[in-house]
Amino acid sequence: MTPKVTPKVTMDRHNPEKIGLIAGSGQFPILFSKAAKSKGYQVFAVAHRSETDRALEQYVDRIEWIHLGQLKRLIKFFNTCRVAEAVMVGGIKKTRIFSDVRPDTKAIKLIKGLRHIHDDGILRSFADILDAEGIKIRASTHLLPGLLAPAGCWTKRKPGRSERADIDVGWEAAKAIGRMDIGQCVVVRRKTVLAVEAIDGTDATILRGGRLSKGKAVVVKVCKPIQDHRFDMPAVGIRTIETMRSVDARVLVVEAGRAVVFDRRAMIALADQAGIAIVALTREEQSG
């Protein structure tokens, strides 16, 4: 009797049905994983301790938990899983770089080669290192284009004349700080910039500016002129509106097609209830 031969199974590194996920905090990693699985992908995730939601484990094929800065371990995991493409989704608290980071020798070498420890500089260098290892970083929204902000006013209330003047000031200021890779968000009232986003993040910026304005502030959050769409796209959601409502801020402006929006319907409903206007503008509208 001829023995049965079991065909050898090999893992193709360039299998298009595999995707790597470098996960930060929030719901984005889970949303991405669900979308990838629905499209037939196997998802191999690298998750960050104290940042990534543990629930992500339920939506991926394999997961590796690391500390921020363990770059060699991340690369080894993707190489072992034969992952050739990956995305970076979800936030990492920027303040952790001063208190909770464990850089390995590869991460230290990356940081030493940078002139400034700014978002885009670090992330581009990180992507270059992965590319050299055969791991290409894709845009975080390439499986979820429906999350990108559509143009127009989404809410019942539209910005008034004075608010439109504040929008113009805020847009220009936000683009200026973005050009320097500082942040993406500013808070404006009566054509005065009250708060600029830095390492503390968008919510803290809204709270700072809103308290100074004593209500009726305009919040503008846009892409940096140097924005790499593979990572760190501006993101807003229900929490953004909740934070604005807590300081009586009245207008939120994002950039159409260049901002990620979570739970858009619920976000609009809450904004309508609070009397907040949400507007997504195009670069052409603002430059014209």
Secondary structure, 3 states (H helix, E strand, C coil): CCCCCCCCCCCCCCCCCEEEEEECECCHHHHHHHHHHHCCCEEEEEEECCCCCHHHHHHCCEEEEECCCCHHHHHHHHHHCCCCEEEEECECCHHHHHCCCCCCHHHHHHHHCCCCCCHHHHHHHHHHHHHHCCCEECCCCCCCHHHECCCEECCCCCCCHHHHHHHHHHHHHHHHHHHCCCCCEEEEECCEEEEECCCCCHHHHHHHHHHHHCCCCEEEECCCCCCCCCCCCCEECHHHHHHHHHCCCCEEEEECCCCEECCHHHHHHHHHHHCCEEEEECHHHHHC
